Amino acid sequence: MKNILFLQASPHGFDSLGARLAHEALMRWQWHEQRSGAYSVLRNLTEPPLSALSRDYALASVSGHPNTDPALEYSEQLIAELTQSDCLLISTPMHNFTVPAVLKLWIDFVLRIDRTFKITADGTFGLLADRPVLVLVRSGGLSIGETARQPDFLTPYLKLVLATIGITMVEFIYLDGIAPDDAAIDAARGEIARSSIFTSAFHHQRDAL
Ligand SMILES: Cc1cc2nc3c(=O)[nH]c(=O)nc-3n(C[C@H](O)[C@H](O)[C@H](O)COP(=O)(O)O)c2cc1C
């Protein structure tokens, strides 16, 4: 049984083209896989929006409090969703050259020292099992390749964030432009369908955290 966690990060919710394409691909995949019991879990980061970090969380997350500390409850919930998933699908807009604030908040709740990564004299080590990730990026301007008109801090940033907790199998699909035409949308649809989260028979070793 395969489980995909879907993080939706656009303020437009399911009016977002990226979220619609991601959702469409998930529904098709679930329909094909229904006999295997495959399922997806939606974490809509914008509705209800993730709350800003509290002082209690900021203190508890770095001072070795037990994971049962109430200040860590929401972080534990988001980490559990991730550790219970076999694959991760992120649909996100680019906001000011990088991830939108809600996705940054998710990161601040999930990257926790001595919980999802540790730092030793030999470097930083991720504590989660690796798993395939697909990131679908929507941007108003061109940000990839020779026609790029702006820097792309989103891609290297998300790669580093995920690698920090042990997740390195990350694919990116970009859908840029204010109003992508049908050909561009169809091309993105094809890329999504061929991505490893929808095609591989990969099952990660569930995290024992
Ligand atoms: C606050 C904000 C910042 C944005 N910053 C960028 C940017 O840096 N680069 C860019 O190409 N588009 C930028 N955009 C445009 C969005 O990426 C674009 O409208 C995209 O299609 C939104 O995707 P969505 O409908 O999935 O939310 C920004 C939009 C907003 C609201």
The ligand as an ORCA input file, in Angstrom:
! r2SCAN-3c Opt
* xyz 0 1
  C       3.538     37.650     -2.901
  C       3.827     37.158     -4.289
  C       5.140     37.095     -4.714
  C       5.441     36.614     -5.991
  N       6.742     36.515     -6.370
  C       7.033     36.012     -7.590
  C       8.396     35.833     -7.976
  O       9.340     36.089     -7.259
  N       8.625     35.326     -9.206
  C       7.629     35.013    -10.078
  O       7.901     34.568    -11.174
  N       6.322     35.132     -9.710
  C       6.012     35.639     -8.500
  N       4.712     35.759     -8.121
  C       3.660     35.326     -9.051
  C       3.212     33.907     -8.745
  O       4.287     33.007     -8.656
  C       2.285     33.461     -9.870
  O       1.132     34.293     -9.851
  C       1.900     32.021     -9.778
  O       1.173     31.672    -10.912
  C       1.075     31.759     -8.551
  O       0.774     30.393     -8.513
  P      -0.520     29.870     -7.758
  O      -1.712     30.323     -8.577
  O      -0.330     28.394     -7.733
  O      -0.524     30.499     -6.403
  C       4.388     36.234     -6.865
  C       3.062     36.316     -6.414
  C       2.787     36.760     -5.153
  C       1.349     36.799     -4.673
*
